[in-house]
Amino acid sequence: MEFIVKLGAHDVNVLFEKKARLKHSYMKILDEKNIKIKGNFFFTKNDAKDFIQSKSQWIQKHITHLKSKKLSENEFFYMGKKYIREDFEETFVNLDEFYRQKAHELIPSIVEKYAEQMQLYPQSLKFRKNKSRWGSCSFSNNINLNIYLMKLPLEAIEYVVVHELAHIKHKNHSRAFWSLVAYYLPQYKRAEKLMKNY
C-alpha cells in the first residue's frame, strides 16, 4: 500500500507493508521523497499516519540532511568533502579514473601502516569499482578495496582498511573480530555512521 503525507513543505510518499510476525513498527527513510513503514496486521493506515506525525521533526531533519548531500552534475565527494570538477581541472579525466588514481596514491600507505600495527599482511591489494561493497578479504587473504572509498573521510577509509585486515585473522564477524577492530579503532562505530552519508 502507498499513500502521501504532508510534512512541513514536503509531500512524502509512504510505502506501507504489513508483516504477520512483527511485534513492533519500523520506519526507514529511503530517500528525500519516500518513507517505508512496516507493521503487523493490526497496524492500520491511520496508525501509520500517526506514527509519521509523531516522528515528523526527526523525518524532516533527515530529509534536509539528505538534500544537503545531494550532488549536482558538476559536484562530487572527495575525502568527505564536496568539490566541483573545476577544482581538479588539471588532473580530471573522468570521476572513476580520478577515484582510481587517488586510491592508488593514498590507500596503500594506510594499509601498510595498519598491517604493521596489527601484524596482519594481505597477499595482495587491488582496487575495483564496486557498487555494493566497500571492501573484501578472500580466504587466501587477498584484499580488494572499492575506488569509491575516496569519497569518504579519512576516518572511514581507515575503518574499511582495518575491517578487511581483521578478516585475515577472523573470516567472520564474530565477537573476536569486532574486538580486534575496536582495539585499533575504538571509534569505529562513528566511522560506520559516517559511511552512510556517501
C-alpha positions in Angstrom: 0.0 0.0 0.0 1.2 3.5 -0.8 -0.1 6.9 0.3 1.1 10.5 0.5 1.6 12.5 3.7 2.5 16.2 4.1 5.4 17.0 6.3 6.0 20.8 6.5 6.5 21.9 2.9 7.2 18.4 1.7 4.9 15.7 0.2 6.3 12.4 1.2 5.3 9.0 -0.4 4.8 6.3 2.2 5.3 2.6 1.3 3.3 0.7 3.9 3.8 -3.0 4.5 2.2 -5.5 6.9 4.1 -8.4 8.2 2.4 -11.0 10.4 5.3 -11.8 12.8 6.3 -8.2 13.6 5.9 -7.1 17.2 6.9 -3.5 16.6 6.5 -0.9 13.9 9.5 0.2 11.9 10.3 3.2 9.8 13.0 3.7 7.2 13.7 6.9 5.2 14.5 5.6 1.7 15.3 9.0 0.2 14.1 12.6 0.4 10.7 11.7 -1.1 10.0 8.1 0.2 9.5 6.5 3.6 8.9 2.8 4.3 6.9 1.6 7.3 6.4 -2.0 8.4 3.8 -3.0 10.9 1.9 -6.1 11.9 -1.7 -6.9 10.7 -3.2 -4.9 13.5 -1.3 -1.8 12.5 -3.6 0.3 10.3 -3.0 3.1 7.8 -4.2 5.6 10.4 -1.7 4.2 12.9 1.0 4.6 10.2 0.0 8.3 9.7 0.0 8.9 13.5 3.4 7.2 13.7 4.8 9.5 11.0 3.4 12.6 12.7 4.9 11.6 16.0 8.3 11.4 14.2 7.8 14.4 11.9 10.6 16.6 13.2 13.0 13.6 13.1 11.9 12.8 9.5 12.2 16.4 8.3 15.7 16.7 9.8 16.8 13.6 7.9 15.2 14.8 4.7 17.0 18.1 5.0 20.3 16.2 5.6 19.7 14.0 2.6 19.1 17.1 0.4 22.3 18.7 1.6 24.2 15.5 0.5 22.6 15.6 -3.0 25.1 16.5 -5.7 24.6 18.4 -8.9 26.1 17.0 -12.2 29.3 19.0 -11.6 29.8 18.1 -8.0 31.5 15.1 -6.3 32.7 13.9 -3.0 36.4 13.5 -2.3 37.8 12.7 1.2 34.5 13.5 2.8 34.1 17.0 1.2 32.1 18.3 -1.7 34.0 19.6 -4.7 33.3 20.8 -8.2 35.2 19.2 -11.1 37.0 22.5 -11.9 38.8 22.2 -8.5 40.8 19.4 -10.1 40.7 20.5 -13.7 44.4 19.7 -14.5 44.1 16.1 -13.4 40.5 15.3 -14.0 39.8 12.8 -16.8 36.6 11.2 -15.5 35.3 10.6 -12.0 36.0 6.9 -11.8 39.6 7.3 -13.1 40.1 10.2 -10.6 39.0 8.0 -7.7 41.1 5.1 -9.0 44.2 7.3 -9.3 43.7 8.8 -5.8 43.0 5.4 -4.3 46.4 4.1 -5.6 48.1 7.2 -4.3 46.7 7.3 -0.8 45.4 3.9 0.4 48.4 1.6 0.1 50.2 3.6 2.8 47.2 3.3 5.1 47.1 -0.5 4.5 50.8 -0.7 5.2 50.5 1.4 8.4 47.7 -0.8 9.9 49.2 -4.0 8.6 52.3 -3.3 10.6 50.4 -2.3 13.7 48.1 -5.4 13.5 50.8 -7.7 12.2 48.4 -8.9 9.5 49.6 -8.7 6.0 47.5 -9.2 2.8 48.7 -11.4 0.0 47.7 -8.7 -2.5 45.9 -5.4 -2.6 43.7 -4.5 -5.5 41.3 -1.7 -6.3 37.9 -2.2 -8.0 34.8 -0.2 -8.9 32.1 -1.8 -6.9 28.5 -0.6 -6.2 27.7 -2.8 -3.2 30.8 -3.4 -1.1 33.5 -1.1 0.3 36.0 -3.9 0.5 36.5 -7.6 0.8 39.1 -10.1 2.0 39.3 -13.5 0.4 40.1 -16.8 2.2 43.6 -16.5 0.7 44.0 -13.0 2.2 43.7 -11.0 -1.0 42.2 -7.6 -0.2 40.0 -5.8 -2.7 39.1 -2.2 -2.0 36.5 0.0 -3.7 37.8 3.0 -5.6 34.7 4.9 -4.2 36.4 4.8 -0.8 37.9 8.1 -2.0 34.5 9.7 -1.5 34.8 9.1 2.3 36.5 11.0 5.1 39.9 9.6 6.1 38.5 8.1 9.3 36.0 6.0 7.3 38.7 4.8 4.8 40.9 3.7 7.8 37.9 1.8 9.2 37.4 -0.2 6.0 41.2 -1.0 5.9 41.2 -2.2 9.5 38.0 -4.1 8.9 39.4 -6.0 5.9 42.8 -6.6 7.6 41.0 -8.0 10.6 39.4 -10.6 8.3 42.9 -12.0 7.7 42.7 -13.3 11.2 38.9 -13.8 11.6 37.0 -14.9 8.5 33.7 -13.9 10.1 32.0 -11.1 12.1 32.4 -12.8 15.5 32.9 -11.1 18.8 36.7 -11.7 18.5 36.6 -9.9 15.1 34.9 -6.8 16.4 37.2 -6.8 19.4 40.2 -6.7 17.1 38.7 -3.9 15.1 37.8 -1.9 18.2 41.4 -2.4 19.6 42.9 -0.5 16.7 39.9 1.8 16.0 37.9 2.4 19.3 35.6 4.9 17.4 34.8 2.5 14.5 31.0 2.8 15.0 31.3 6.5 14.3 33.1 5.7 11.1 30.3 3.3 10.1 27.7 6.1 10.6 29.8 8.5 8.5 29.8 6.0 5.6 26.0 6.0 5.4 26.2 9.6 4.1 28.1 8.6 1.0 
